[in-house]
Amino acid sequence: MSEHDMQNTNPPLPPLPPEITQLLSGLDAAQWAWLSGYAWAKAGNGASAGLPALQTALPAAEPFSVTVLSASQTGNAKSVADKAADSLEAAGIQVSRAELKDYKAKNIAGERRLLLVTSTQGEGEPPKEAVVLHKLLNGKKAPKLDKLQFAVLGLGDSSYPNFCQAGKDFDRRFEELGAKRLLERVDADLDFTASANAWTDNIAALLKEEAAKNRATPAPQTTPPAGLQTAPDGRYCKAAPFPAALLANQKITARQSDKDVRHIEIDLSGSDLHYLPGDALGVWFDNDPALVREILDLLGIDPATEIQAGGKMMPVARALSSHFELTQNTPAFVKGYAAFAHYEELDKIIADNAVLQDFVQNTPIVDVLHRFPASLTAEQFIRLLRPLAPRLYSISSAQAEVGDEVHLTVGVVRFEHEGRARTGGASGFLADRLEEDGTVRVFVERNDGFRLPEDSRKPIVMIGSGTGVAPFRAFVQQRAAENAEGKNWLIFGNPHFARDFLYQTEWQQFAKDGFLHRYDFAWSRDQEEKIYVQDKIREQAEGLWQWLQEGAHIYVCGDAAKMAKDVEAALLDVIIGAGHLDEEGAEEYLDMLREEKRYQRDVY
């Protein structure tokens, strides 16, 4: 008898219970492989010293999981990332879901599989909640990411020069730091649903296959994940907007002003729509009938021509009014139109990207038709257009103050191009074509990255120019309604005191009532030397630094391309000067404020 036979003297094991046998019969190959390893490991733990432990021969597999991050400005990137996480969980994949505002940037070094959905703002910049991670990846302390697999989905607006630039930058930088793509980057335009769904489906299929290869055992899903079971807040949303009534449309700039700014009040009664200060209102609109007629006349198309739009047949005039974007030009439109128009000058424009971008920004769609006449069929023309998208406006009221109303501060887009008057799509609709008691379709767009401090005793500094003052009216209304103890400081700028002081009497009343403790105004055109909000920031450096030491939260709202950048430069100067820090220390301090949600921006 061999030594092995002598040792193997245990009595035979009893048969397995029938319920266990039945369960085992349903296992697939990957599950059998995992179970056999698990059983051997258990056996090894209790074996004699002469039997080598299984951990030596079969190391434990790293759990198969994926991190899903979002960097959102208006909430679109967040919603896409939420759906992607739900799809992965439904496929049995372990998911860690986080918004970048809640994610520690340094943790990126430990990730193994990462999905990032990001929007782009301003001149190709990442959303504010992604700034810290973006700086880390592009700085001296950028970690090696050679163990990371990743995929990026960018959301953007192709009418802007730096379309989806934030997504492109993250995608490129991940690769430069050694990471490997799970899937090629996708750049999605305003109508992003189809692109986002396809990206999500491809990712889910790919990761499910990889999980099987890695012999990971996904937890079986007998019910949809929690995210798929919960109903959205309220009945009304972007896809199903509430038909609200217009209550008021009041011009709040003087007759002599170069700006036309309207105070808009809308009735939400019966909608059960709720909003918080910092949120935006989505507004669906119809294009100007005069613009529709002008376009059809230029193209020689009969307005009654039937085409398909919104899943049904309808006259082309109706389709252009309600279903297609006519006021925002895009490079894609110009390139597509050039193929029909056959103009040497137009061909030269599309051949140079910089020239094309400038042309798009300064030439409305209808004026492309004026300058380069061509004959297209209705079907040919609409294939060049983007679907109509709602416009988002910062809400300028607090529901605690106005109840079932919502207020907007709308700067009406008006300009001339080659002697022809042009008006913005949504702003023209609200200001000129929507009559009192008329219906406007609306929904609430949450903006959790632009919120008052949870502690109402904390001071706040509100910095904005033009209609960027809108959310700050809501902020102070809310604090007044709550009788909050925290101090409030407004730094506001516009061209002229007498013509452009938006909500002047209200700010005066807030100050009288003790809810506006400090204020500075920058009237850029009232004196020879132009004065902007960034100048007021530098002027009040010591006071601003003192407020920061008291825990103040800083909010910036307005133009991303220039104002917001100039304000950030001024804040860094304040931190360097009054805070006695060097440039690197000032950057780190501002990043700390971002991570603590004490520096928030709502820029466009």
Secondary structure, DSSP 8 states (H G I E B T S, - for coil): --HHHHH----------HHHHHHHHT--HHHHHHHHHHHHHHHHHHS-TTS--HHHHS------EEEEEEE-SSSHHHHHHHHHHHHHHHTT-EEEEEEGGGS-GGGGGG-SEEEEEEE-BTTTB--GGGHHHHHHHHSTT----TT-EEEEEEE--TTSTTTTHHHHHHHHHHHHTT-EESS--EEE-SS-HHHHHHHHHHHHHHHHHHHHHTT------SS--HHHHS--SSS--SSS-EEEEEEEEEE-S-TT-S--EEEEEEE-TTS-----TT-EEEEE----HHHHHHHHHHHT--TT-EEEETTEEEEHHHHHHHTB--SS--HHHHHHHHHHH--HHHHHHHHSHHHHHHHHHHS-HHHHHHHS-----HHHHHTTS-B---EEEEB-S-HHHHTTEEEEEEE--EEEETTEEEE-HHHHIIIII--TT-EEEEEEE--TTS---SSTTS-EEEEEEGGGGHHHHHHHHHHHHHT--S-EEEEEEES-HHHH-TTHHHHHHHHHHTS--EEEEEETTSSSS---HHHHHHHTHHHHHHHHHTT-EEEEEE-TTTHHHHHHHHHHHHHHHTTT--HHHHHHHHHHHHHTT-EEEEE-
